[in-house]
Amino acid sequence: MNRILGRSEKPSVIGYVGFRFEQAEAHISTIAVHPDWRGRGLGELLLLTAIEKALDLNMHVISLEVRPSNLLAQRLYRKYAFRFTGTQPGYYRDGENARLMAVDLTSESYRSHLDKLRRHLATKLQREAPGDGRLPSKRPNVGQIDGDTL
Ligand SMILES: CC(C)(COP(=O)(O)OP(=O)(O)OC[C@H]1O[C@@H](n2cnc3c(N)ncnc32)[C@H](O)[C@@H]1OP(=O)(O)O)[C@@H](O)C(=O)NCCC(=O)NCCS
């Protein structure tokens, strides 16, 4: 993140992704970007990093849970070809169900899809970042309902 931010001062946490591996499946257990830094491509960068790590480790699938109400996160996952695979009733502490999503990493077509997304994201982060090292300005929020906190 610091390389992308172009900053040299003491780093602070503006985002994280956590995942675990079980046999041939990677599972993303948490992903979040600090509210002040959302909408600038960092969530996508974190997701892409997790996917690339899973590919490096020859995982076949990545799965995750998401709140049905968290449409913004679902949009991010769908962009990376995650599809709904089921529902986990009462998964969250407040009783909300989880939607299960997963993507098959094994196909050639997925690798080329990923290549396109990677190039697009790299261009976006480079092109739009102002010369002072700050990231592109934040896009307007469209009714985000947090599925996680930072
Ligand atoms: C979900 C989250 C990680 C996304 O991070 P982000 O840095 O804001 O996302 P990005 O800027 O990288 O956007 C990536 C994609 O997410 C979706 N997205 C992000 N912000 C959006 C917005 N304001 N409106 C619509 N879609 C949006 C889009 O699909 C976007 O791709 P696009 O730019 O090609 O349209 C972030 O919103 C977050 O931390 N939310 C709270 C925690 C959370 O809900 N975690 C997921 C738990 S399952």
Ligand as a Chemical Component Dictionary entry (heavy atoms), coordinates in Angstrom:
data_LIG
# 
_chem_comp.id                   LIG 
_chem_comp.type                 NON-POLYMER 
_chem_comp.pdbx_formal_charge   0 
_chem_comp.three_letter_code    LIG 
# 
loop_
_chem_comp_atom.comp_id 
_chem_comp_atom.atom_id 
_chem_comp_atom.alt_atom_id 
_chem_comp_atom.type_symbol 
_chem_comp_atom.charge 
_chem_comp_atom.model_Cartn_x 
_chem_comp_atom.model_Cartn_y 
_chem_comp_atom.model_Cartn_z 
_chem_comp_atom.pdbx_ordinal 
LIG C1  C1  C 0 -16.078 -3.582 0.256   1  
LIG C2  C2  C 0 -14.825 -2.674 0.360   2  
LIG C3  C3  C 0 -13.654 -3.490 0.880   3  
LIG C4  C4  C 0 -14.522 -2.150 -1.055  4  
LIG O1  O1  O 0 -13.331 -1.384 -0.962  5  
LIG P1  P1  P 0 -13.127 -0.052 -1.824  6  
LIG O2  O2  O 0 -11.715 0.346  -1.724  7  
LIG O3  O3  O 0 -14.146 0.951  -1.426  8  
LIG O4  O4  O 0 -13.479 -0.584 -3.290  9  
LIG P2  P2  P 0 -12.796 -0.141 -4.669  10 
LIG O5  O5  O 0 -12.655 1.330  -4.744  11 
LIG O6  O6  O 0 -11.576 -0.964 -4.892  12 
LIG O7  O7  O 0 -13.917 -0.567 -5.729  13 
LIG C5  C5  C 0 -13.887 -1.858 -6.321  14 
LIG C6  C6  C 0 -15.288 -2.216 -6.813  15 
LIG O8  O8  O 0 -16.211 -2.243 -5.704  16 
LIG C7  C7  C 0 -17.466 -1.675 -6.134  17 
LIG N1  N1  N 0 -17.623 -0.343 -5.517  18 
LIG C8  C8  C 0 -16.759 0.283  -4.688  19 
LIG N2  N2  N 0 -17.267 1.480  -4.288  20 
LIG C9  C9  C 0 -18.469 1.602  -4.895  21 
LIG C10 C10 C 0 -19.486 2.611  -4.862  22 
LIG N3  N3  N 0 -19.386 3.735  -4.125  23 
LIG N4  N4  N 0 -20.599 2.410  -5.597  24 
LIG C11 C11 C 0 -20.754 1.293  -6.325  25 
LIG N5  N5  N 0 -19.814 0.285  -6.395  26 
LIG C12 C12 C 0 -18.704 0.450  -5.683  27 
LIG C13 C13 C 0 -17.348 -1.551 -7.632  28 
LIG O9  O9  O 0 -17.641 -2.804 -8.226  29 
LIG C14 C14 C 0 -15.884 -1.245 -7.800  30 
LIG O10 O10 O 0 -15.402 -1.517 -9.102  31 
LIG P3  P3  P 0 -15.546 -0.356 -10.240 32 
LIG O11 O11 O 0 -14.734 0.804  -9.742  33 
LIG O12 O12 O 0 -14.975 -0.977 -11.470 34 
LIG O13 O13 O 0 -17.007 -0.025 -10.341 35 
LIG C15 C15 C 0 -15.113 -1.445 1.264   36 
LIG O14 O14 O 0 -16.297 -0.810 0.849   37 
LIG C16 C16 C 0 -15.222 -1.766 2.741   38 
LIG O15 O15 O 0 -14.242 -1.821 3.467   39 
LIG N6  N6  N 0 -16.474 -1.965 3.213   40 
LIG C17 C17 C 0 -16.697 -2.273 4.626   41 
LIG C18 C18 C 0 -16.240 -3.667 4.962   42 
LIG C19 C19 C 0 -16.965 -4.683 4.123   43 
LIG O16 O16 O 0 -18.149 -4.554 3.791   44 
LIG N7  N7  N 0 -16.216 -5.733 3.778   45 
LIG C20 C20 C 0 -16.757 -6.841 3.005   46 
LIG C21 C21 C 0 -17.291 -7.868 3.944   47 
LIG S1  S1  S 0 -17.894 -9.263 3.003   48 
# 
loop_
_chem_comp_bond.comp_id 
_chem_comp_bond.atom_id_1 
_chem_comp_bond.atom_id_2 
_chem_comp_bond.value_order 
_chem_comp_bond.pdbx_ordinal 
LIG C1  C2  SING 1  
LIG C2  C3  SING 2  
LIG C2  C4  SING 3  
LIG C2  C15 SING 4  
LIG C4  O1  SING 5  
LIG O1  P1  SING 6  
LIG P1  O2  DOUB 7  
LIG P1  O3  SING 8  
LIG P1  O4  SING 9  
LIG O4  P2  SING 10 
LIG P2  O5  DOUB 11 
LIG P2  O6  SING 12 
LIG P2  O7  SING 13 
LIG O7  C5  SING 14 
LIG C5  C6  SING 15 
LIG C6  O8  SING 16 
LIG C6  C14 SING 17 
LIG O8  C7  SING 18 
LIG C7  N1  SING 19 
LIG C7  C13 SING 20 
LIG N1  C8  SING 21 
LIG N1  C12 SING 22 
LIG C8  N2  DOUB 23 
LIG N2  C9  SING 24 
LIG C9  C10 SING 25 
LIG C9  C12 DOUB 26 
LIG C10 N3  SING 27 
LIG C10 N4  DOUB 28 
LIG N4  C11 SING 29 
LIG C11 N5  DOUB 30 
LIG N5  C12 SING 31 
LIG C13 O9  SING 32 
LIG C13 C14 SING 33 
LIG C14 O10 SING 34 
LIG O10 P3  SING 35 
LIG P3  O11 DOUB 36 
LIG P3  O12 SING 37 
LIG P3  O13 SING 38 
LIG C15 O14 SING 39 
LIG C15 C16 SING 40 
LIG C16 O15 DOUB 41 
LIG C16 N6  SING 42 
LIG N6  C17 SING 43 
LIG C17 C18 SING 44 
LIG C18 C19 SING 45 
LIG C19 O16 DOUB 46 
LIG C19 N7  SING 47 
LIG N7  C20 SING 48 
LIG C20 C21 SING 49 
LIG C21 S1  SING 50 
# 
